[in-house]
Amino acid sequence: AKQIVGHSGDCQNEQHTLEETKPLVSRVRISFRREQMIGSGSFGVVQTVNIYKIFDESGSKRLPDTGIRYAMKTIKVKRRESRELEILKHIHHQNIVNLRFYFYNHEKETGDLKLNLIFDLHDTSLHDYIN
């Protein structure tokens, strides 16, 4: 469940219990702030996030990599079984953006189930790089 712990302008500080995908799938609790929208479309939305706290299953605090922002893709799903998520959890390749964390939550207004995928954030898109 989503827990809003603070508010600063358009940025919200949030805490979620989620799955960490590398190196092993394990439960962690993170606190992060949504920073800005970087894309939207029929698939959902992508925004930058800044993770500032990570706690492992025992409650021990792990320091996140400071100064590193991540990209969070939020998509509407009908159930918790997601083919995209299952593929991303198992792919480890230098040419594919790494999935770091994921979590589910329900949209406040509609109750729709949302899958949130947190990836490494890169400076440019593949489209911009090719052109």
Disulfide bonds with the S-S distance in Angstrom:
none
